[in-house]
Amino acid sequence: MPTPPVDLPREQKRITVRAIAATLVSVIVLSAATFGLPGAIDLPSDLAARFAFVVRIDLILGLWVVFAVRQVARIRFISAEDSRGSAYAPPSDRLAVPAAFLQNTLEQAFVAVMAHLAMATVSGPYSLAYVAGAVVLFCVGRVCFLAGYPKGAAGRAFGIVLTVIPTLGAYVWAAVATVMDLAS
């Protein structure tokens, strides 16, 4: 499918605006979760229960990968040009977006789960509450990313930033906590 040329400076401005908006939404949601959930629900304190909490809540991220795999499999099942598999031909127009969504979701889920597992080792309820907020943002981010994908980079920007910012924050939080633990 040929694509029209992109006005790169205009597209970059649209990406930046959407990325800033997604960052603000992320900060609000993560702050509300981090400081609001510990008083509202009981979060585990012992390490094994903390890992169990994170693994269970991260099943939601796994379900996004399952959803994306299912979308690709469904198209491969009904599309003669895609049925042989990606080893034999590039994806058809019909399969291109679902395949790209699958690849990106798999990548994002992996890095998020690793960050969330690291957060399980950070003592106190706030890190687990943060993970819960991050999972919510991951879900909203995936919906926005998929819906915006056909609209180009600016169309994907809000969704990808909602997916990425909480993960980056978790990596920073866990890394700082690790350094502080090593220093004490």
Secondary structure, DSSP 4 states (H G I P E B T S, - for coil): ---PPP-HHHHHHHHHHHHHHHHHHHHHHHHHHHHHHHHHS----SHHHHHHHHHHHTHHHHHHHHHHHHHHHHHHHH-TTTTT-TTTSPPPHHHHHHHHHHHHHHHHHHHHHHHHHHHHTS-SHHHHHHHHHHHHHHHHHHHHHHHHGGG-HHHHHHHHHHHHHHHHHHHHHHHHHHHHHHH-
